């Protein structure tokens, strides 16, 4: 896990926490690096309450939203 100090803003950046989400066709097996660290790959990622999957389908996000809405109605 490599951490570097960004000189202009003076904050630590953790390259070990970065992930790569492959979408589309053609580069599923490519390895990407950042700061000399090979990025981990993932098939779905949740950020800011939104779930994004590699196939870019919204069915999982819709199911999560429906379940949350149902909690309020019960």
N, C-alpha and C positions, 0 to 999 in steps of 0.2 A: 504494500500500500504506500504510494508516494504522495507526499503532501508538499506543495510548493507555496511560497509566499508570492502573491501577485504584487509586483512592485508599485504599480500606480494607485491601487486601492488599499493595499496593506491588509489583505485577508488571506486566509489559508484555503486552498482548494484541494479537496481529497479526490484524486483520480480513481481510487479504489471503489468509490461508491457510484461511479458512472456506469451506465448500461447502454447497450445498443439494441434497438428494436428494429428488426428487419421487416420492411413492408414491400409488397410487390414481388417481382420475380427477378432472378438472375444473380443475386448476391447473398443468398441465404447462408453460405458457408464462408464468407469473407470474414477476416478478423481485422478489427480496427483498433488502433492504439491512440492514446492521448497521454502526452507527457512521458512516453516510454512504457506505459502500462497498457497491457492488452485489455480491452473492455469486455466485460461479461455480456452475453446475449440473453435476451428474454423474449417470451412470446406474448406477454401482456404486461402492462405497467399502469399503476394507479397514481395519478398526480392531481392535486387540487380537486379531489372528489370525482374525477373523470377516469374511467377505465378505458384504456386503449389497447387493442389487441393487434397482432400481426396481420390478421385478415381484414382489419378495419371494419368489422361488423359491429353494429351497435346493440345487438340482442342482449348481451350480458349487461351492458349499462342500462338498458331499458328494464330488464328484470330487477336490477338493484333499485332503480327509481320506483318501480311499481311496488316492491316490498316495503320500501320506506313510506310510500303513500298509504298503503294498507294498514300500517301500524297506527297512523293517525286516525283512521276511520274506525278501528276496533276499540 
